[in-house]
């Protein structure tokens, strides 16, 4: 059942063990809610959008048309998942 609005989206987000997203509003909501989150950004996303001081959030930068190296993704996910809640 797809979320019907912001309230549903935030409720689903709070249930996530890991949330993976681009530079979106839900990515930043996950950071603020201390949900483990991996952001997949590009060079077009300025560094100012990267969360600082959040051990359960990480950003990987890719290039359009190129695959993200899986070992890099796995390592980022492991770091995020092993970090204690804030």
NORPEKA-V162443 format. One record per backbone hydrogen bond with DSSP energy under -1.0 kcal/mol. CO is the residue of the C=O (numbers start at 0). NH is the residue of the N-H. If there is no record, write none. Layout:
# NORPEKA-V162443
co=CO nh=NH
co=CO nh=NH
This chain:
# NORPEKA-V162443
co=4 nh=8
co=5 nh=9
co=6 nh=10
co=7 nh=11
co=8 nh=12
co=9 nh=13
co=11 nh=14
co=12 nh=15
co=18 nh=37
co=20 nh=39
co=21 nh=23
co=23 nh=27
co=24 nh=28
co=25 nh=29
co=26 nh=30
co=27 nh=31
co=28 nh=32
co=29 nh=34
co=30 nh=33
co=35 nh=18
co=36 nh=57
co=37 nh=20
co=38 nh=59
co=40 nh=61
co=41 nh=44
co=45 nh=48
co=46 nh=49
co=53 nh=56
co=55 nh=36
co=57 nh=38
co=59 nh=40
co=62 nh=65
co=68 nh=72
co=69 nh=73
co=70 nh=74
co=71 nh=75
co=72 nh=76
co=73 nh=77
co=74 nh=78
co=75 nh=79
co=76 nh=80
co=77 nh=81
